[in-house]
Amino acid sequence: MFGSPTYPASMQISAWQKLKHRFAVARQEPANILALLLLVFFAYLIVAPVLSIATDAFMVQPGDEMRTHQTEGDSTTYYLTRVLTSRMSQLLLWQPLQHTISVAALTVCCALLLGVTLAWLVNRTDMFGRKWFATALVVPFMLPSWTFALAWTTIFKNRTVGGQPGWLEAMGVTTPDWVAYGFFPMVVILVIHYVPLVILIVGNALRRFDSHLEDCARILGADRTTISLKIILPLVRPALLSAALLIFADCIGEFAIPYVLGLPVNFNTLSTSLYRALDSRQSGVAAVVALVIMLIGIITLMIDIRMMKEARRFITVGGKGQIERINQLGSMRFPATGLAGLFVVIGVALPLTTLFLSTIMILPGRFNPENFTLDYWIGENLNTLAMHSGILLTQEFWDAAWNTVMIVGSASTISGILGLLIGYAVLRCSIPWVGQTLKQITFMPYLVPGIAFAAAFLSLFAVSHGPIPALYGLPVLLIIALIAEQMPFASRSGIAAMTQLGKEPEEAARIAGANWFSRLTRIIVPIQATPLATGILLPFISGIKGVSLFIILAIPATDVLTTYSLRLIDYNYDQAANAVVLMIALVAWSGTVLIQRISGTGLAQGLES
């Protein structure tokens, strides 16, 4: 009586018919077709390179037939054994791994200690100039990380590696190797670069913290130390862990600073070990090292994702009655302001001033008037072997600048548009697994450090595969690699923008007879113009100051400003290299200000998002 009704066999619908009906309905929705096309495209652009380099680690590479005693293309464990257990493994992997982990670990500890202190001063105290410091303290994160490395060598470089001495050496002060190169300066510079990230992440948590909790603890008799350790610290712990893991993951893939400060004294990290393997045409060894870097990056960031899920249990924002009480520093107000000011001086003023002064000095470390010149900017007939004019009069500089604008600009524009399309496809697609798979694939490059991702692209596109020709040495390879690398940010920006746009405007246009392309170009894109502009400019700034991708994939004909400056460093043209870095920093800062004007948010707020 209460069972399911039965129908004649002729009226029953088979599973195949249901599937066919669903497919017919799904085919009528343009977002489904768009999502499928994007899924195929990014599977080839992102997943295929990673699979390609994983394959290279277990396949005999060209030129290694004599070493492996096998034929090219055969399966082999030679590279795995060489990197992990051979007599060379210490140099190829284990020592660089030890250096990388030690630098990353100490950087995390020091950055958290200083960053949490500054975040608390800016967000929870009456320190002088709080609003100004909220922006000024995050500026070092917007500068290329190797800006600080070049400023460091300008001051502390000694005669160990030849070339021009540093300022101290020129003034008669001998700088020991451990100060000039290697572990110590790398940690100092990475701490300066990543403290702003801690300030942003932890500062955001502190701003959301409800001061009622502190008041309740005080009423119950808790002292300031107990409140800090038992209430504030546990509630901001997810932010602390997230900042620590993000910094650790970035340090694993950091290339420019170890390149400038580590290679001269053979202080190798995983990234420079990978670079040396590729430079010496050991592609199989490079593939294994790249897989190790990827594995560490993936594990670290997966832990971060888990921590973010756990963070939902730490609710610090109440529904009503939340207050933010500013702590009175009293006699410590001036020292606290001095600490923040000192960081701005060391992290912004000192490196930029040092680099600029170095570009107008004939001989380093001499501050007499006759030693200053603008020749390295606009001079002609210079007494050097390769550079006969200042950088602004050198064709190679303008070629690199044009390549930068063309390659990074094209990649950023395409990334921004694709990010918006991904957001549309993910939210409008009626096939759940397609949308979710597309969302996860476009996030995948965020899990892979840049140097390893560049090696993966080189593995796939260095030779032709079917109808896809070899792209190495062509600007198009750099463009598509940058597009893939920027997809995590572009896609999340597009998804966030489309989440705020309901279906009503598009439905109204559909009723009025507008086709899908007209709805997309005349309604969705104009409404999302501001997020689209931001989604283009953010990858542009990131690409302008990027090194890891270009150092692997660029050749002299496709030099961009970053690789051009590194080549000048290799030639010991320090003044010219520093001038190029200043131009990169100027472009990055100008782009940041432009984003601020377009989005209507401050620098700190823009970085938090």
N, C-alpha and C positions, 0 to 999 in steps of 0.2 A: 504493500500500500504506500509505504513511504520511500520506496526505492527509486532509482533513477528511471525516468521514462525510456521506453524502448521505441525505436523507429524502424520502419522497414529498411531492408538493406539498401534499397535504391536511394533512401534519403540520408544515409549515414555518410559522413565526410571522412575520407581517408587522411592519414597523416601527411601523405604526399600532397594532397589537395590543399591542406592547411598551409603547408610550407610554400606551395606555389602561390597561394593567395597572399601570404605575408610578403613574399618576394615582389609580387606585383604592386602591393601597396607601398613597400619600401622604395621601389624603383620610381614611384611618382614623386618622392620627396628629394629635391635636389641636394639637400644637405647630406643624404646618405651616399649619393654618388660622389660628392665632394670629399666626404670622409674616407671613402674607399680609395680614391685617387691619392689623397694625401698620405694615407697609410702605406700604400705601395711605394710612393716616392720616398718617404722618410725611412722605410725599412731598408731601401737600397742605400740611402745617403748616410744613415746612422748605424744600423745593425750590420750591414754588409762589411764595412771597413773593420769593425771589431772582430767579426768572424774571420775575416781575411788574415789579420795579424795573428789571431789564435792558430790558424792553419799553418802560417809561416813558421811558427815555433816547433812544429812537428813534421816539417817537410824539407827535404834537401833543397837549399837555395842555389841559384846559379853561381858558379865559381867555387863551390864547396865540395865538388865531387871527390877531389883528391883527399881532402881532410876526412870526409865521412866514409870514403871507399864505397859510395853508393851513387846511383844515377840521379840526376836532377829530377825532383818531383816525387822521389820515393819517400815513404814514411820513415822517420828517424827520431831517436831520442838523443841524438848527438848534442844539440843545442841545449837541451834541458840538463844533460849531464855536465856539459862544459860550464854552464852558468851556476849550477847548484853544488856540484861535488868535485870538479876537477881542481888541479893546482892553480888554475887561473880564477877560480870562483871567488876567492877572497878579493881580488881586484875588480872583478866584473860585477859582483853583486853584494857580498856580505859586508865589505868595508863601506861601500856607498850606502847600503841600507842602514848600517850603524850610524854613519854620519847624518843621514836624513832623519832618522828617528830621534837622535839626540838633539839636533837643531830644532826640529818641530816640537819636541816635548818641552824644551826649555823656553822656546818662544811662546808656547801656550801658557806656561806658568807665569812668565814675566808679563805678558800682555794682559792676562786676566787680573793680576795683582794691580798693575797700574791703571788698566782700563776701568775696573770696578771702582777704584778710588775716584777717578775723574768723573765717571758716570754719576756717582753719588753726590759729588760736589756740585755738578752742574744741575742735577735734577732735584736734589733734596736739601740743599743748603742755601744760605743767603750770601754766597760768594759774590764778589764784585763781578760785574759784566757777564752774568749767567747766559743771557740771550746771545751775546757776541761769541762767547766760548762754545755754545751749543753748535755753532756753525764752524768756527775756526778750528776746533779740535778734530773735526772729521776730514779736514782738507788733505792731510797726508795720505788718506785712503784713496783720494781721487788722483794723486800723482802716480806716474809709473814707478813701480817698486824699485827699479834700478836707478832712478834719479838719486836716491840716497846712496846707492852703491858707488856711483860715479863721484858724488860729492865726497864720500869717504876716501876713495883712492886719491882724489885731488889733494886732500889734506895729509893723509897718512902713508901714501905709497912710498916704498923704499926702493933700493936698487937691486932687490932680489931678482926681479923680472926684467930689468933693463928699461930703456925708454926714459921719458922725463920723470924726475923725482917728484915726490909730493912736496907740499909747502913746508912741512916740518923738516924734511930731509934737506931741502934747499936752504933752510935757515940754520942748518948745523945740528939739528936734533935727530939722532938716529932712532928710527921707529922699528921696534922688534917685529919679526914676522907674524907673531900671534896677534898683534894689534893691527897690522896692515892687511892681513889676509886670513882666510880660513874661518874657523868656528866662531870666534868672538865677534868680529864685525858682522858676520851673517846674522847672528842672533840679535844683536843690537838693532840692525836695520829692519829685520822682520818684525821685531817688537814695535818699533816706531810705526811701521806700515799697518800693523793689525790692531793696535790699541784703539783707533777710531771705530773699528768693527765691534769691539767689545762695548765701547761707549754707546753705540747705536742700539745694539741688541739688549744689553743689560739696562741701559737708560730707559728704553721703552717699557721694560718690566717694572722698573722703579716708579715711573710716572703712573702706572696703573695700580700701584700698590696703595691699599686703603690705610690711611693713618689711624683709623679707628682701632685697628689691631694693635698698634703700638700703644695707644692710650689705654686699652684694656689691660695690656701686660703691665704698664706702669702702675695702674690702680691696684693690681694684684701684687705689687712689690718687686717686680723684675727690674734689674739694673740695665744699663745701656748695653753691656756686653752680652747679657742673656737674651735681650730682645734681638740683637743682631744675629746671634748664633742660632737661636731657637725659633725665631719667627721670620725675620727678613730673609736670611740665607736659604732656608728650605723653600720659601715661596718663589725666590728668584733662581733656584737651582736649575730648572729647565732652561732658562735663558743662558745661564753660565755654561751648562753642558753643550748647548747648541753652539755658542760662540767658540768654545774650546774645540769641538769637533770640526767646525767649519775652518778654523784657523789651521788645525792639524792637517786636514785634507788639502788645503791650499799649499801649505808648506811642502807636502809630499811632491807636488807637481811643479813647484817653483823652479824656474830655470835661470832667469836673468841674473839674479844675485849670486848663485853659485858659479855661474859662468864668469862674472866679473871678478869675484873675490875668492873663488875656490879653485878654478882651473890653474891659475898661475902657480899655485903651490901644491898641485895634485890633491887637493881636498875635494874628492869627488862625492857627489850625491847621486841618487838614482836618476835624476833628470840629466845630469851631465854625463853619467855613465851610458845612458841611452844615446845621447848625442854623439859621444865618441864612437860607440859601436856603429851607428849609422854612417858617421864620417869616415870610418875605416872599412866601410862596405861589409860589415858583419851583420847582415839583415836578420839572420836566424837568431843570433845572440840578442840583437836589439828587440826582436819580437818577444823573447822570454822576459827581458827586463821590462818591456812595456806591459806585459801581462801582470807582472808583480806590482807595478805602479797602479794598474787598473784595479787589481784585487784589493790593495790597501785602500784606495780611494772609495771603492764600492762599499767595502766593509765599514769604513768610517762614516760615510754619509747614510748608509742604511741604519746605523746606530742612531744618527741624528734624527732620521725620520721616525724611528721608534721613540726617541726621547720627546719629539714633538707631539706624538700621540699621548704619551704619558703626561705631557704638560697640561692636558685638559683636566687632570685631577687637581691641579694647583690653581684654583680660581682666586685671583687677586682683585677682581673688580666686582663690587657688589652692585645689586640692581638699584639701590637707593642709598642716599646718605654717604656716598663716597667723598672723602676729603683728602686733600694733599697738604700736609703740614710741612712748612719749611723749617729745617733745623737751624738754630742760631749758632754761628761759629764763635762769636765773641772775639777773644784775642787771637784765635786761629784763622780769622777771616783773611788777613793779609798773607800769611804763609800759604793758605790754600789757593788764593788767587795767584800767588807767585809760582806754585807748582804747575797750575794750568798754563800760565804764561810761559814758563820755562819749556813745557812740552811744545807749545806753538812755535817758540823760537827754534828749538832743536829739530822739530819735525817739518817746519815750513820755511821760516826765514833763513836759517843757517844753510840748509842744502841749496836752496835756490840762489841765495847771495853768493855762496861759494862757487857754484857752477857759472854764474854770470861773470864774476871776477876772473875766473880761470879763462874765460873766452876772450878777455881783453888784456891778458898778460902775455908778454913775449916769453919771459922766463918765469917759471912757477915760483911763488913764495917771495917775490921781490915787489914791494909796494911803493917804490919810488916813482914819481910821475913819468919819467922817460921810459919806463917799462910797460906802460899802458898803451894799447893800440886797438883799433877796430879792424885790423887787417884780417882777422879770422872770420869776420862777418862780411866785410865789403872790400877787402884788400885785393890787389892784383900783383902778379909776378912775385908770388911768395917764394921764399928760398926753401922749398920742400921738394921731395922727389916726385910725389904723385899729385898733391894739391897745389895748384898754382894760383888759386883765387880763394877768397873767402866763400863761405858756404852759400851766401845769398847771390853770389856771382858764379857758382859752380853748377854746371849742367846736371851732374849726377844728383845733386840735392833736389833740384826741381823735378827731375825724372822720378826720384823716390817719392817726392811730395805728390806728384800727379798719380803715381801708382797707388799711393795710400788713399787719396781721395776717390779714385776710380774703383779700386778693389773694395776698400772698407765701405765707401758710400753705396756701391751697388749691393753688396752683401747686406748692409744694414737696411736699405730700403726694401729689398726682397724679404728679409727676415721680418720686418714690421708688418708687411702685407700678409705674409704667410702666417704670422702669429695671430692676426685678426681672423683669417680664414679658419685656422685651427680652432680658435675660440668659437666661431660660428658652427663649425662642423661638430665639435664635441657636444655643444649644448643643444643643437637642433637635430642631431642624428637620432633616428628612432631605433637603431640597432645598437643595444647597449655595449656589447663586447667590442664593436668597432671603435666607438668613441673612447672607451676606456683604454684600449690598446694604443690608439693614436696618442692619447694623453701621456701614457707611460713611455712610449718610444721617444717622443720629443723631449722628455725629461732626461733621457738616458745620458746625453753628453755631460750633464752636470755631475754624474757619478764617475766620470773618467777624467783624470787630470789632463790638461791641455797638451803637454808634451807627448803623452801616450796616445792621445786622440790624433795628433798630427802624424805620429808613426803609423797608426792604423790607416789613415788616409793614404800615406805614401805606399803602404803595402798593397792597397787595392788599386790605386790609380797610376802607379809608376809604370805599369805595362798595360797593354790593351787586353780587354776581356770581351769577347764577342763583338757586338756593334759599338761598344764604348772604347774609343781610342785611348792611348796613353796620354795623360794630361800633365805629367810632371814637367815643370818649366813654363807652363802656360798660366796666365792670370786667372783663367776660369777655375783652375784647381783651388787657388786661394779663396776665390769667391764662394764656391760651394762648401769648402771646408769651414769658412767663417759662418756661413748660413747654418750649417749643422751645429757648430759650436755655440751659436747664440740662440738656438731654438728653445732651450729651457726657459730663458728669460722672455723671449718673444712670445712663446706659446702661453706661458702663465699670464703675461700681460694681456694677451688677447682673450683668454678665458675669463680673467677678472673683469675686463671691460664688457664682454658679452653677457656676463652674469647679471649686470646691472641694466641690461636692455631687455624689456619684455617683448613678447611676440606681437603686441597690438599694432605698432606702426607697420610691420611687415604684412600682417593679415589685412589691414585696411588697404594697403597697396595691391595685395593679391585680389581683393574683391573689386577694386577699381580696374583690374585687368592688366596690371603691370607684371611682366615676366620676372623670372628669378634674377637675371643679370641686372635688370633695371632696379629691382628692389635692393640689390646688394650695393650698386654704385650710387644710387640717388637717395637712399634712405639710410642704410646701415653705415656706410663709410662716412658720409657727412656727420652723422650723429656721433660717431666714434673718432672724429678727426683729432681731438686732443690726445686720447690714448694711443692713436696710431702714430702721431708725431713723436710722442715720448718713446714708443716702442721702436722707432727708427733711430732716435738720437742716442738712447742708452747703448745699443749694440755698437753704434758708431764710436762713442767714447771708449768703450771697452776694446774695440778693434784697433783704435788709434794707438793705444798704449800696450797692446798685446805683443808678446815676444815668442812664446813657445810654439805657436802654430807656424809663424813665419820663418823661424830659424830652421825648421825642418823642411818646409815646403817651398820656400823662396830660393831663387837663384839670382845672381847679380842682375840679370835682365829684368827680374820682377822684384827688385829691392823695394821695400817700403821704408818709411823713416826709421822704424825700429831696427831693422836689419842693417840699414845703411850706417846708423850710428855704431852698431856693434862691429861692423867691418872697419870703421875708422878707429875704434879702440884696438882692434887687432893690429892695425898699422901704426899704433902709437901716436895717432893724431888726436891727442886728448882734447885740445881746445875746440877743434871742429866737432868732435863727438859730443862734447858738453853743449855746444851751441845747438846741435840738432835736438838733443834731449829737451832743452829749454823750449824749443819750438813745439815739440810734442806736448809738453806740459801746458803750454799756452793754448793749444787747440783743445786739449781735454778740459781745461778750466772754462774756456769759452763755451764749449758744448754744454757743460754743467749749468752755467748761467742761463743759457738758452732754454734748457729743460725747465729751469726754475721759472722763467718768464712764461713759458707755454702752459705748464701745469699749474702755476699759481701756488706752488709750495716752496718752502725753504729747502736748502741743501740737505739738512739733517732729515727732514720729513721725506724727501725724495729718496734718500738712500735707505730709509727704513722700509719703504714699500718694496 
